[in-house]
Amino acid sequence: MGTGAAPRPSVRPYRQAPSSEPSPVRVRPRLGDWAELLRVSALFTVPGDALAGAAASGARPRGRTLLAIGSSLCLYEAGMALNDWADREVDAVERPHRPLPSGRITPFAALAAAAGLTAAGLVLASLAGRRPLAVAGALAGAVWAYDLGLKNTPAGPLAMAGARSLDLLLGAVATTGRVRPALSAAALLGAHTFSVTTVSRREAEGGSTLAPLAGLAVTAVLSRAVAHGRAAGVSGDGGPPVTAGGGAPLSGDGGAQVSAVSRAPASAGGGAYVPADGRAPVSVDGGAHISADGRAPASAGGGAHVSAGGGAPLSGDGGAHVSAGGGAPLSGDGGAHVSAGGGPPVARGLGTHLDPTPASHRPPAAQVLAAALGLPGPTPAASLRAELGALYALTAAQPLFHALLNPSPQLTQRAVGGGIRAMIPLQAALAARAGRPGTALVTASLAPLARRFARKVSVT
């Protein structure tokens, strides 16, 4: 009996039964997927660049400032989409939950979004003028160069710092057409960005204590610079003189001039003069004179006299007299007399007399004494600048300190996120430093929104 092929069974023995699970089907990306890709929580750190640039250039925000903000937002988001497109293979290993490696958004869609947002940013900048378009073009070039080639090189942090500085300059040139007054603020913002970017290079694996330590040092330097810096154009930052009325310029540093009225020059150092009513010279150093009413000479040192009204001399040193009005002398040291307005003196210590005048009459004397000591006067602008500088330092330094103690990937990522959010109080402090408290408060108001959205969408 010959052998032959076995008959083929009617049902294949190894055929799997149909699966009850549906085959994977590509779905359209949800809005939340795009929010994660574009990191919308970090968007609140962007408008402050243009607002700080406008303030540094000496102007309030205007229509062209809004165009600069729109351009900045588009270019920033273009950089976010392009970043994930360029890192899609690395993210597949280190961050598989990201929208591209998880398949929620295709690489082509991310690249198309980056190109479209870049074009939109350039169009908005062109509406503000040719010079803003030139700055926006340089900014777009820096963004694409960083994401496509410079990110993993030693030049990466410098490129990112340059991009953020250009973003601030975009706001300045769009608002006033001038770049030079905003260079100092751009350099400070760039230094912070350089620090944050340096820390971010180790956020996936952690293990670095040098970067957080350097970040803390940069934060300390910048917080002091913005908290104790002086308003642009009002004192020593190399800007043009500023006047508050008439024609005389205004300043508080050596040889510069500051005037709050029509003609007389004003200063608080170097033998210059400061008037408060257009007649009498005013100063706080030895032998110079300070007066606020055009009669009595005034000084806070060297046995000279200081007066703010009436005719009574004013001083705060041994044996001299200090008065803020009327006739009663004023002083706070042994044997001298202190009065704030012509009433009977009140003793608070051995041989010292104080007049119980309401506190509203005392700030001028406090400002004179603060100027004599070389301290910033107790003005609302100085207080706002100091508070914003402290808020910046707290926001940036606290997570950096934690990452220094434990340089794990999680704490390093938190340090990077804190550094990104700290840009908002830094931008606000730069605006206050430029003498624009209103712009500073508007910028600072974005911080709560950034913190709220960061709980939903990571900034890193």
Secondary structure, DSSP 8 states (H G I E B T S, - for coil): ---------SS-TT-----SS---------HHHHHHHHTGGGGGGSHHHHHHHHHHTT----HHHHHHHHHHHHHHHHHHHHHHHHTHHHHHHH-TTSTTTTTSS-HHHHHHHHHHHHHHHHHHHHHH-HHHHHHHHHHHHHHHHIIIIITTSTTHHHHHHHHHHHHHHHHHHHHHS--GGGHHHHHHHHHHHHHHHHHHTTTTT---SHHHHHHHHHHHHHHHHHHH---BTTBSSS---B-SSTT--B--STT--B-SSSS----SSTT---BSSSSS----STT--EESSSSS---SSTT--EESSTT-----STT--EESSSS--B-SSTT--EESSSS--EEEETTEEE----GGGSHHHHHHHHHHTT---S-HHHHHHHHHHHHHHHHHHHHHHHHHH---HHHHHHHHHHHHHTHHHHHHHHHHHTT-HHHHHHHHTHHHHHHHHHTTS---
